[in-house]
Amino acid sequence: MEPFTEKVIGIIKSIPAGKVMTYGQIAYAAGSPRGARQVVRILHSMSKKYNLPWHRVVNYKGELSIKDKETLQHQKTALVIEGIRISRNNIISLKDYQHQTFT
């Protein structure tokens, strides 16, 4: 496994319940500031294998951007169970819920 991939997996696993991180924030913390799309690919291909809390990862605006309606509903439900409020437009307040890492 590539070092970047290992770091991304570790970062995603470390997001606490009730908090979210953005794809770009994860990429930056893993050492590749422009690697947000790589984070998307890692989540897509490795979430099940590594039991990643994929529902805690959102886009840079705090939006839930999953296109599949069933998967989007699963994400929303998981986040609400953790105490995260989601607007009608499927936006999460990053000010209130963004997890900060110190790398």
Contact map, one row per residue, 1 for C-alpha under 8 A:
1110110000000000000000000000000000000000000000000000000000000000000000000000000000000000000000000000000
1111110000000000000000000000000000000000000000000000000000000000000000000000000000000000000000000000000
1111111000000000000000000000000000000000000000000000000000000000000000000000000000000000000000000000000
0111111100000000000000000000011100000000000000000000000000000000000000000000000000000000000000000000000
1111111110000000000000000000000000000000010000000000000000000000000000000000000000000000000000000000000
1111111111000000000000000000000000000000000000000000000000000000000000000000000000000000000000000000000
0011111111100000000000000000010000000000000000000000000000000000000000000000000000000000000000000000000
0001111111110000000000000110010000000010010000000000000000000000000000000000000000000000000000000000000
0000111111111000000000000000000000000000010000000101000000000000000000000000000000000000000000000000000
0000011111111100000000000000000000000000000000000000000000000000000000000000000000000000000000000000000
0000001111111110000000000100110000000000000000000000000000000000000000000000000000000000000000000000000
0000000111111110000000000100000000000000000000000001110010000000000000000000000000000000000000000000000
0000000011111110000000000000000000000000000000000001100000000000000000000000000000000000000000000000000
0000000001111111000000000000000000000000000000000000000000000000000000000000000000000000000000000000000
0000000000111111101110000000000000000000000000000000100100000000000000000000000000000000000000000010000
0000000000000111111100000000000000000000000000000000000000000000000000000000000000000000000000000010000
0000000000000011111000000000000000000000000000000000000100000000000000000000000001000000000000000000000
0000000000000001111100000000000000000000000000000000000000000000000000000000001001110000000000001000000
0000000000000011111110000000000000000000000000000000000100000000000000000000000000010000000000001110000
0000000000000011011111000000000000000000000000000000000111000000000000000000000000000000000001001110000
0000000000000010001111101100000000000000000000000000000111000000000000000000000000000000000000000111000
0000000000000000000111111100000000000000000000000000000011110100000000000000000000000000000000000000000
0000000000000000000011111110000000011011000000000000000011110000000000000000000000000000000000000000000
0000000000000000000001111111000011110010000000000000000000110000000000000000000000000000000000000000000
0000000000000000000011111111100010010000000000000000000000000000000000000000000000000000000000000000000
0000000100110000000011111111110000010010000000000000000000000000000000000000000000000000000000000000000
0000000100000000000000111111111111110110000000000000000000000000000000000000000000000000000000000000000
0000000000000000000000011111111111100000000000000000000000000000000000000000000000000000000000000000000
0000000000100000000000001111111110000000000000000000000000000000000000000000000000000000000000000000101
0001001100100000000000000111111110000000000000000000000000000000000000000000000000000000000000000000000
0001000000000000000000000011111110000000000000000000000000000000000000000000000000000000000000000000000
0001000000000000000000000011111111100000000000000000000000000000000000000000000000000000000000000000000
0000000000000000000000011011111111110000000000000000000000000000000000000000000000000000000000000000000
0000000000000000000000010011000111110000000000000000000000000000000000000000000000000000000000000000000
0000000000000000000000010011000111111110000000000000000000000000000000000000000000000000000000000000000
0000000000000000000000111110000011111111000000000000000000000000000000000000000000000000000000000000000
0000000000000000000000100000000000111111100000000000000000000000000000000000000000000000000000000000000
0000000000000000000000000010000000111111110000000000000000000000000000000000000000000000000000000000000
0000000100000000000000110110000000111111111000000000000000000000000000000000000000000000000000000000000
0000000000000000000000100000000000011111111100000000000000000000000000000000000000000000000000000000000
0000000000000000000000000000000000001111111110000000000000000000000000000000000000000000000000000000000
0000100110000000000000000000000000000111111111100000000000000000000000000000000000000000000000000000000
0000000000000000000000000000000000000011111111100001010000000000000000000000000000000000000000000000000
0000000000000000000000000000000000000001111111100000000000000000000000000000000000000000000000000000000
0000000000000000000000000000000000000000111111110000000000000000000000000000000000000000000000000000000
0000000000000000000000000000000000000000011111111111000000000000000000000000000000000000000000000000000
0000000000000000000000000000000000000000011111111111110000000000000000000000000000000000000000000000000
0000000000000000000000000000000000000000000011111111000000000000000000000000000000000000000000000000000
0000000000000000000000000000000000000000000001111111000000000000000000000000000000000000000000000000000
0000000010000000000000000000000000000000000001111111000000000000000000000000000000000000000000000000000
0000000000000000000000000000000000000000000001111111100000000000000000000000000000000000000000000000000
0000000010011000000000000000000000000000001001111111110000000000000000000000000000000000000000000000000
0000000000011010000000000000000000000000000000100011111110000000000000000000000000000000000000000000000
0000000000010000000000000000000000000000001000100001111110000000000000000000000000000000000000000000000
0000000000000000000000000000000000000000000000000000111111000000000000000011011000000000000000000000000
0000000000000010101110000000000000000000000000000000111111000000000000000000001000000000000000000000000
0000000000010000000111100000000000000000000000000000111111100000000000000000000000000000000000000000000
0000000000000000000111100000000000000000000000000000001111111111100000000000000000000000000000000000000
0000000000000000000001110000000000000000000000000000000011111111100000000000000000000000000000000000000
0000000000000000000001110000000000000000000000000000000001111110000000000000000000000000000000000000000
0000000000000000000000000000000000000000000000000000000001111110000000000000000000000000001001000000000
0000000000000000000001000000000000000000000000000000000001111111000000000000000000000000001111000000000
0000000000000000000000000000000000000000000000000000000001111111100000000000000000000000111100000000000
0000000000000000000000000000000000000000000000000000000001100111110000010000000000000000011100000000000
0000000000000000000000000000000000000000000000000000000001100011111000010000000000000000000000000000000
0000000000000000000000000000000000000000000000000000000000000001111110110000000000000000000000000000000
0000000000000000000000000000000000000000000000000000000000000000111110110000000000000000000000000000000
0000000000000000000000000000000000000000000000000000000000000000011111110000000000000000000000000000000
0000000000000000000000000000000000000000000000000000000000000000011111111000000000000000000000000000000
0000000000000000000000000000000000000000000000000000000000000000000111111100000000000000000000000000000
0000000000000000000000000000000000000000000000000000000000000000011111111110000000000000000000000000000
0000000000000000000000000000000000000000000000000000000000000001111111111111000000000000000000000000000
0000000000000000000000000000000000000000000000000000000000000000000011111111100000000000000000000000000
0000000000000000000000000000000000000000000000000000000000000000000001111111110000000000000000000000000
0000000000000000000000000000000000000000000000000000001000000000000000111111111000000000000000000000000
0000000000000000000000000000000000000000000000000000001000000000000000011111111100000100000000000000000
0000000000000000000000000000000000000000000000000000000000000000000000001111111110000000000000000000000
0000000000000000000000000000000000000000000000000000001000000000000000000111111111000000000000000000000
0000000000000000010000000000000000000000000000000000001100000000000000000011111111111000000000000000000
0000000000000000000000000000000000000000000000000000000000000000000000000001111111111100000000000000000
0000000000000000000000000000000000000000000000000000000000000000000000000000111111110000000000000000000
0000000000000000110000000000000000000000000000000000000000000000000000000000011111110000000000000000000
0000000000000000010000000000000000000000000000000000000000000000000000000000001111111000000000000000000
0000000000000000011000000000000000000000000000000000000000000000000000000000001111111100000100001000000
0000000000000000000000000000000000000000000000000000000000000000000000000000001100111110000110000000000
0000000000000000000000000000000000000000000000000000000000000000000000000001000100011111111110000000000
0000000000000000000000000000000000000000000000000000000000000000000000000000000000001111111100000000000
0000000000000000000000000000000000000000000000000000000000000000000000000000000000000111111000000000000
0000000000000000000000000000000000000000000000000000000000000010000000000000000000000111111000000000000
0000000000000000000000000000000000000000000000000000000000000011000000000000000000000111111100000000000
0000000000000000000000000000000000000000000000000000000000001111000000000000000000000111111110000000000
0000000000000000000000000000000000000000000000000000000000000111000000000000000000011110011111001000000
0000000000000000000000000000000000000000000000000000000000000100000000000000000000001100001111111100000
0000000000000000000100000000000000000000000000000000000000001100000000000000000000000000000111111100000
0000000000000000000000000000000000000000000000000000000000000000000000000000000000000000000011111100000
0000000000000000000000000000000000000000000000000000000000000000000000000000000000000000000011111100000
0000000000000000011100000000000000000000000000000000000000000000000000000000000000010000000111111110000
0000000000000000001110000000000000000000000000000000000000000000000000000000000000000000000011111111000
0000000000000011001110000000000000000000000000000000000000000000000000000000000000000000000000001111100
0000000000000000000010000000000000000000000000000000000000000000000000000000000000000000000000000111110
0000000000000000000000000000100000000000000000000000000000000000000000000000000000000000000000000011111
0000000000000000000000000000000000000000000000000000000000000000000000000000000000000000000000000001111
0000000000000000000000000000100000000000000000000000000000000000000000000000000000000000000000000000111
